[in-house]
Amino acid sequence: MGAALLRHALAAQPEPLRSLKVVSAGVASRSGQAASPHAVTALKKVGIDLKGHLSQPLTQGLLDHALLVLCMTGAHRDMIEDMAEPAPQRVHLFRDFTGAKGEREIPDPYGLPLPAYESSRDVMVADVPSIIAYLQKLPAAALSGR
């Protein structure tokens, strides 16, 4: 859901942000699985179509080409830093850029009822502008070709 929300927000930005490629990959996912029905429903309620999404595992190749790697939990961040060789320089929690104190993690709603997905979605929707603001501060050269 986070990748779809960020992709949607970037589409409304000027270049070069608009052209940034947003990729979703999981530290423990298998290739080719559809998004959960609750994730599809939660995003449909805010006008984003997730029906065509297929999962993919996180690979070193994806990390090597990433401008920014966003994680929902510290455990995910730790797994990425442990598996990567070399570890990517810009690995952050999705909520790292808000400047707010308090909980930084976004719990994975997988297997939970729809309200849990909607709650995670709402947290991410609120946090996306801070990610956009972070990206706007990066040099244009870092953004091109991503």
C-alpha positions as a LaTeX table, in Angstrom:
\begin{tabular}{lrrr}
\hline
Residue & $x$ (\AA) & $y$ (\AA) & $z$ (\AA) \\
\hline
Met1 & 0.00 & 0.00 & 0.00 \\
Gly2 & 2.86 & 2.37 & 0.81 \\
Ala3 & 4.37 & 2.10 & $-2.66$ \\
Ala4 & 1.01 & 2.74 & $-4.33$ \\
Leu5 & 0.33 & 5.76 & $-2.12$ \\
Leu6 & 3.78 & 7.22 & $-2.77$ \\
Arg7 & 3.51 & 6.54 & $-6.52$ \\
His8 & 0.13 & 8.31 & $-6.58$ \\
Ala9 & 1.52 & 11.35 & $-4.74$ \\
Leu10 & 4.62 & 11.57 & $-6.94$ \\
Ala11 & 2.43 & 11.62 & $-10.06$ \\
Ala12 & 1.20 & 15.06 & $-8.96$ \\
Gln13 & 4.72 & 16.46 & $-8.51$ \\
Pro14 & 6.83 & 18.33 & $-11.08$ \\
Glu15 & 9.78 & 16.65 & $-12.76$ \\
Pro16 & 12.02 & 14.96 & $-11.84$ \\
Leu17 & 9.93 & 13.68 & $-8.91$ \\
Arg18 & 7.03 & 12.74 & $-11.16$ \\
Ser19 & 9.25 & 10.30 & $-13.05$ \\
Leu20 & 10.69 & 8.51 & $-10.03$ \\
Lys21 & 10.03 & 4.80 & $-10.21$ \\
Val22 & 8.46 & 3.38 & $-7.05$ \\
Val23 & 8.93 & $-0.36$ & $-6.56$ \\
Ser24 & 7.39 & $-2.56$ & $-3.91$ \\
Ala25 & 9.30 & $-5.58$ & $-2.64$ \\
Gly26 & 9.10 & $-7.63$ & 0.52 \\
Val27 & 11.79 & $-9.04$ & 2.77 \\
Ala28 & 9.79 & $-12.26$ & 3.13 \\
Ser29 & 7.51 & $-12.26$ & 0.08 \\
Arg30 & 7.21 & $-14.67$ & $-2.81$ \\
Ser31 & 6.95 & $-13.60$ & $-6.42$ \\
Gly32 & 3.64 & $-13.15$ & $-8.14$ \\
Gln33 & 1.16 & $-13.02$ & $-5.29$ \\
Ala34 & $-1.73$ & $-10.58$ & $-5.59$ \\
Ala35 & $-2.29$ & $-7.90$ & $-2.99$ \\
Ser36 & $-4.57$ & $-8.94$ & $-0.17$ \\
Pro37 & $-8.25$ & $-8.21$ & $-0.81$ \\
His38 & $-8.29$ & $-5.88$ & 2.22 \\
Ala39 & $-5.34$ & $-3.88$ & 0.84 \\
Val40 & $-7.14$ & $-3.58$ & $-2.50$ \\
Thr41 & $-10.31$ & $-2.39$ & $-0.74$ \\
Ala42 & $-8.49$ & 0.04 & 1.57 \\
Leu43 & $-6.78$ & 1.73 & $-1.37$ \\
Lys44 & $-9.85$ & 1.66 & $-3.59$ \\
Lys45 & $-11.58$ & 3.78 & $-0.93$ \\
Val46 & $-9.03$ & 6.55 & $-1.58$ \\
Gly47 & $-9.11$ & 6.18 & $-5.36$ \\
Ile48 & $-6.07$ & 3.97 & $-5.96$ \\
Asp49 & $-6.34$ & 0.72 & $-7.92$ \\
Leu50 & $-4.13$ & $-2.03$ & $-6.48$ \\
Lys51 & $-5.79$ & $-4.95$ & $-8.26$ \\
Gly52 & $-2.90$ & $-5.54$ & $-10.66$ \\
His53 & $-0.20$ & $-5.54$ & $-7.99$ \\
Leu54 & 1.98 & $-8.64$ & $-7.75$ \\
Ser55 & 4.48 & $-9.23$ & $-4.99$ \\
Gln56 & 8.20 & $-9.66$ & $-5.46$ \\
Pro57 & 11.01 & $-10.46$ & $-3.06$ \\
Leu58 & 13.58 & $-7.81$ & $-2.25$ \\
Thr59 & 16.82 & $-8.45$ & $-4.12$ \\
Gln60 & 20.30 & $-7.01$ & $-4.04$ \\
Gly61 & 19.69 & $-5.68$ & $-7.55$ \\
Leu62 & 16.69 & $-3.66$ & $-6.38$ \\
Leu63 & 18.69 & $-2.31$ & $-3.45$ \\
Asp64 & 21.65 & $-1.41$ & $-5.67$ \\
His65 & 19.43 & 0.79 & $-7.84$ \\
Ala66 & 17.34 & 2.34 & $-5.06$ \\
Leu67 & 17.52 & 6.02 & $-4.29$ \\
Leu68 & 15.58 & 5.41 & $-1.09$ \\
Val69 & 14.44 & 2.25 & 0.69 \\
Leu70 & 11.39 & 2.64 & 2.92 \\
Cys71 & 10.43 & 0.08 & 5.55 \\
Met72 & 7.39 & $-0.20$ & 7.74 \\
Thr73 & 9.17 & $-1.65$ & 10.79 \\
Gly74 & 12.59 & $-1.62$ & 12.38 \\
Ala75 & 12.74 & $-5.40$ & 12.02 \\
His76 & 12.34 & $-5.01$ & 8.25 \\
Arg77 & 15.08 & $-2.37$ & 8.19 \\
Asp78 & 17.39 & $-4.66$ & 10.18 \\
Met79 & 16.73 & $-7.57$ & 7.81 \\
Ile80 & 17.59 & $-5.39$ & 4.82 \\
Glu81 & 20.77 & $-4.11$ & 6.40 \\
Asp82 & 21.78 & $-7.70$ & 7.28 \\
Met83 & 21.05 & $-9.16$ & 3.83 \\
Ala84 & 22.50 & $-6.38$ & 1.69 \\
Glu85 & 26.09 & $-6.32$ & 0.55 \\
Pro86 & 26.76 & $-3.47$ & 0.75 \\
Ala87 & 23.97 & $-2.11$ & 2.90 \\
Pro88 & 22.05 & 0.67 & 1.14 \\
Gln89 & 22.83 & 4.14 & 2.40 \\
Arg90 & 19.27 & 5.45 & 2.48 \\
Val91 & 17.21 & 2.91 & 4.42 \\
His92 & 14.50 & 4.56 & 6.48 \\
Leu93 & 11.26 & 3.81 & 8.17 \\
Phe94 & 8.28 & 5.18 & 6.25 \\
Arg95 & 7.63 & 7.52 & 9.19 \\
Asp96 & 11.21 & 8.79 & 9.65 \\
Phe97 & 10.61 & 12.10 & 7.86 \\
Thr98 & 7.58 & 13.37 & 9.76 \\
Gly99 & 9.55 & 15.01 & 12.55 \\
Ala100 & 6.91 & 13.79 & 14.98 \\
Lys101 & 7.88 & 12.09 & 18.18 \\
Gly102 & 6.38 & 8.76 & 19.10 \\
Glu103 & 5.76 & 5.53 & 17.26 \\
Arg104 & 7.84 & 5.17 & 14.11 \\
Glu105 & 6.64 & 1.78 & 12.96 \\
Ile106 & 3.58 & 1.00 & 10.90 \\
Pro107 & 2.28 & $-2.43$ & 11.90 \\
Asp108 & 1.80 & $-4.93$ & 9.09 \\
Pro109 & $-1.95$ & $-5.53$ & 8.84 \\
Tyr110 & $-1.51$ & $-8.79$ & 6.90 \\
Gly111 & $-4.16$ & $-11.29$ & 7.97 \\
Leu112 & $-6.07$ & $-8.75$ & 10.04 \\
Pro113 & $-9.53$ & $-7.34$ & 9.29 \\
Leu114 & $-10.15$ & $-4.40$ & 6.94 \\
Pro115 & $-10.05$ & $-1.71$ & 9.67 \\
Ala116 & $-6.39$ & $-2.60$ & 10.35 \\
Tyr117 & $-5.56$ & $-2.02$ & 6.67 \\
Glu118 & $-7.46$ & 1.25 & 6.70 \\
Ser119 & $-5.60$ & 2.36 & 9.81 \\
Ser120 & $-2.22$ & 1.57 & 8.21 \\
Arg121 & $-3.33$ & 3.33 & 5.03 \\
Asp122 & $-4.34$ & 6.44 & 6.95 \\
Val123 & $-0.98$ & 6.61 & 8.72 \\
Met124 & 0.83 & 6.28 & 5.39 \\
Val125 & $-1.38$ & 8.89 & 3.71 \\
Ala126 & $-0.48$ & 11.33 & 6.48 \\
Asp127 & 3.24 & 10.53 & 6.14 \\
Val128 & 3.63 & 10.66 & 2.35 \\
Pro129 & 4.00 & 14.48 & 2.25 \\
Ser130 & 7.05 & 14.25 & 4.52 \\
Ile131 & 8.65 & 11.73 & 2.16 \\
Ile132 & 7.93 & 14.01 & $-0.80$ \\
Ala133 & 9.50 & 16.92 & 1.11 \\
Tyr134 & 12.61 & 14.82 & 1.77 \\
Leu135 & 12.89 & 13.88 & $-1.91$ \\
Gln136 & 12.48 & 17.53 & $-2.94$ \\
Lys137 & 15.61 & 18.39 & $-0.95$ \\
Leu138 & 17.79 & 15.85 & $-2.78$ \\
Pro139 & 20.01 & 17.11 & $-5.59$ \\
Ala140 & 18.41 & 16.79 & $-9.04$ \\
Ala141 & 21.34 & 14.61 & $-10.13$ \\
Ala142 & 20.40 & 12.04 & $-7.49$ \\
Leu143 & 16.81 & 11.94 & $-8.77$ \\
Ser144 & 17.50 & 11.61 & $-12.49$ \\
Gly145 & 17.38 & 8.14 & $-13.98$ \\
Arg146 & 15.68 & 6.61 & $-10.93$ \\
\hline
\end{tabular}
